Amino acid sequence: MIEKNNISTIEWVEKIRLDVNGSLRQLYLLYRKSFEQWILQKFDTIQSEDVKDIYQDSILAVYENIKNRKFTGTDCTLKTYLYSIGRNVTLNHLKKSKSINEYHIEDDLMNIAIDRESLKDFFEKINLTNTNERTQKILKTLNNLKSPCKEIIMLYYFERLSMQEISEKLAYNNANVVKAQKYRCMSKLLSFLSKL
């Protein structure tokens, strides 16, 4: 296996690009189990039979990006890149199956809560392991937020408007102002959730 040879990410990427010694197959086998476990843990509404398709699509996307030199291995490890692609492929899968809103909002809450306990641990602590219960708790808490937070979050996560569209609808100067406000609003939402 390439990983065990301790070669750099850049060297590994080049071997995959040139298809040296079945390096793409080695990549596929090396991360398959851990990737599938990670997806099932992170996205609990994903069906196990869908995970294999998601992994294959992710590997193909990584391969295409390596072949087209969009990924050269200078910015992050191959594993990190694969998982990042996998997250996006999974989100696209959820979007198509219309299960996206709770994950998109939970993902952003998790990013804000990085220095605090994990959001998953938080939901377990308050006995909210079911996705529908979590969504209901987030929606209920969202209703307690005041303007403009409630509107921004609803428009972004549930009506799927872009930052630019929200800035126009709510008369903000530009999309960056909305983005900064959304971050503050998500912090408030997380704070309210932690007090429940």
C-alpha positions in Angstrom: 0.0 0.0 0.0 1.2 3.5 -0.8 0.3 4.8 2.7 2.6 2.3 4.4 5.5 3.3 2.2 5.3 6.8 3.8 5.5 8.7 0.6 4.2 12.3 0.5 0.7 13.3 -0.6 2.2 15.0 -3.6 4.0 11.8 -4.6 0.9 9.8 -4.1 -1.2 12.2 -6.1 1.3 12.0 -9.0 1.2 8.2 -8.9 -2.6 8.2 -9.0 -2.5 10.7 -11.9 -0.1 8.5 -13.8 -1.9 5.3 -12.7 1.3 3.8 -11.3 0.9 0.3 -9.7 -2.8 0.5 -9.3 -2.5 3.4 -6.9 -6.1 4.5 -7.4 -7.3 1.0 -6.4 -5.0 1.2 -3.4 -6.6 4.5 -2.4 -10.0 3.0 -2.9 -9.2 0.1 -0.6 -7.3 2.1 2.0 -10.0 4.4 3.1 -13.2 2.6 2.1 -14.2 1.2 5.5 -13.2 4.3 7.6 -15.0 6.5 5.0 -18.2 4.5 5.1 -18.2 4.4 8.9 -17.6 8.2 9.0 -20.5 8.9 6.6 -22.9 6.6 8.5 -21.9 8.3 11.8 -22.1 11.9 10.5 -25.2 11.5 8.4 -27.6 9.2 10.2 -30.4 9.3 7.6 -28.1 7.9 4.9 -28.9 4.3 4.0 -26.0 1.9 4.2 -26.6 0.8 0.5 -26.2 4.5 -0.5 -22.8 4.8 1.2 -21.1 2.6 -1.3 -22.3 4.8 -4.1 -21.3 7.9 -2.3 -17.8 6.5 -1.7 -17.4 5.5 -5.4 -18.6 8.9 -6.6 -16.2 10.5 -4.1 -13.3 8.4 -5.4 -14.2 9.3 -9.0 -14.4 13.0 -8.2 -11.0 12.9 -6.5 -9.5 11.0 -9.5 -11.0 13.5 -11.9 -9.6 16.4 -9.9 -6.2 14.7 -9.8 -6.2 14.0 -13.5 -7.3 17.6 -14.3 -4.7 18.9 -11.8 -7.3 20.6 -9.6 -5.9 18.8 -6.7 -2.1 18.4 -6.5 -1.7 17.5 -2.8 -0.1 20.7 -1.7 -3.0 22.0 0.4 -4.0 19.0 2.4 -3.6 15.2 2.7 -5.3 12.9 0.3 -7.5 11.5 3.1 -8.7 15.0 4.1 -9.4 15.9 0.4 -11.3 12.6 -0.1 -13.4 13.2 3.1 -14.1 16.8 2.0 -15.3 15.6 -1.4 -17.3 12.8 0.3 -19.1 15.3 2.5 -20.1 17.3 -0.5 -21.2 14.2 -2.4 -23.3 13.2 0.6 -24.8 16.7 0.9 -25.8 16.5 -2.7 -27.3 13.1 -2.2 -29.3 14.4 0.7 -30.4 17.5 -1.2 -31.7 15.2 -4.0 -33.6 13.1 -1.3 -34.8 16.3 0.4 -33.2 15.5 3.7 -30.8 18.3 3.5 -32.1 21.1 5.8 -31.4 19.5 9.2 -27.9 18.5 8.1 -27.0 21.8 6.6 -28.0 23.7 9.6 -26.5 21.1 12.0 -23.3 21.2 10.1 -23.0 25.0 10.4 -23.9 24.8 14.1 -21.1 22.2 14.5 -18.6 24.5 12.8 -19.5 27.3 15.2 -19.4 24.9 18.2 -15.9 23.6 17.3 -14.4 24.8 20.7 -17.4 23.5 22.7 -18.6 20.0 23.1 -19.6 18.3 19.8 -23.1 19.0 18.7 -23.8 15.3 18.5 -22.7 14.9 22.2 -24.9 17.9 23.0 -28.0 16.3 21.3 -27.3 13.0 23.1 -27.0 14.8 26.4 -30.4 16.3 26.0 -31.8 13.0 24.6 -32.2 14.1 21.0 -30.6 11.3 19.0 -33.4 11.1 16.5 -33.0 13.4 13.5 -36.6 14.4 13.4 -36.5 15.4 17.1 -33.4 17.4 16.5 -35.0 19.2 13.6 -38.1 20.0 15.7 -35.9 21.3 18.5 -33.9 23.5 16.2 -37.1 24.8 14.6 -38.7 25.5 18.0 -35.6 27.3 19.2 -35.4 29.2 15.9 -38.9 30.5 16.6 -37.6 32.1 19.8 -35.0 34.1 17.8 -35.8 37.7 17.0 -35.4 39.6 13.8 -33.3 39.6 11.7 -31.9 36.3 12.9 -35.0 34.2 12.4 -35.5 35.6 8.9 -31.9 35.1 7.8 -31.8 31.5 9.0 -35.2 30.6 7.5 -34.4 32.2 4.2 -31.0 30.6 4.0 -31.6 27.1 5.2 -35.2 26.5 4.5 -36.0 28.7 1.4 -32.5 28.0 0.1 -31.8 31.7 -0.9 -28.3 32.8 -1.5 -26.6 35.4 0.6 -27.0 37.9 -2.2 -30.7 37.2 -2.5 -31.1 37.6 1.2 -29.2 40.9 1.2 -31.6 42.2 -1.5 -34.7 40.9 0.2 -33.8 42.2 3.6 -32.1 45.4 2.3 -28.6 44.7 3.5 -25.6 46.5 1.9 -24.2 43.3 0.4 -23.9 39.5 0.8 -20.9 39.7 3.1 -22.9 41.7 5.7 -25.6 39.0 5.6 -22.9 36.3 5.9 -21.5 38.0 9.1 -25.0 38.4 10.5 -25.8 34.8 9.8 -22.8 33.7 11.7 -23.8 35.8 14.7 -27.4 34.4 14.4 -26.2 30.8 14.3 -24.1 31.5 17.4 -27.2 32.8 19.2 -29.2 29.7 18.0 -26.5 27.5 19.4 -26.5 29.4 22.7 -30.3 29.0 23.0 -30.0 25.3 22.2 -27.4 24.8 24.9 -29.7 26.4 27.5 -32.5 23.9 26.9 
